[in-house]
Amino acid sequence: MFSLEERRDEVQKIIDNTRGWLSSHGHGSKSPWPQHEIDIKQRRLDVMKVVRDDYAAAIDRKRGAA
């Protein structure tokens, strides 16, 4: 089982990786992908940010309860 901190850190890696993809293949890049692919990646990035923030809040609550 993974701790909350490990989960948050893994989600952050996904966020960083997706940002890199968008930077390389999104708007303004030399080889942009189709818009629907960029939109999907952006939506997933937005969802992962919410998940990361949820884990951070759970960590804070857990620390407060300790």
N, C-alpha and C positions, 0 to 999 in steps of 0.2 A: 504494500500500500504506500502511496505517496503522501507526504505531509502537505499541508496547505501551502507552505512556502515553496516546496518543490513544484507543485502544480502551478502556482503563480509564475515561477521562474520559467517553466516550460511554455506557458502561454506567452510570456514576454518574448521568448525565442521565436515563436510563431509570428508574433507581431513584427519583430525585427526582420524576419525573413520575408514576410509579405510586403513590408515597406521597401525592402531591397528590390523585390520583383517589380513592384509598381514603379520604382525609380528607373529600373532598366527597361521596362516594357510598357509603361504607361504613357500618358500624354507628354509630349515634348521629347521622347526618346528617339533614338535613331531608327529603331525597329519596333514601333508600337504594335501591340496585339489588337485584335478586334475589340471594339468598345464593349460588347457584352462580356468579354472575358475580364476586362479592366473593371467593369461594374461589379462582377461577381467577387473579384479579389478585394475591392474596396469594401463591399458589404461584409465579407468575412473579417476583414481588418477591424471594422467598426464593432462587430460582434465580439471579437477577441479582446478588444479594449474593455468592453463591458464585463466580460468574464474575468479579466485581470483585476479590474476594480472590485468586483464581487469577492474575489479571493483576498484581496488586500483588506477589505472591510471585515471579512470573516477572521482574518489574522488579528486585526485590531480588537475585535470583540473577544476573541480567545485570550489575548494578552490581558484585556481588561478584566476578564473573569478569573484570571489566575492570581 
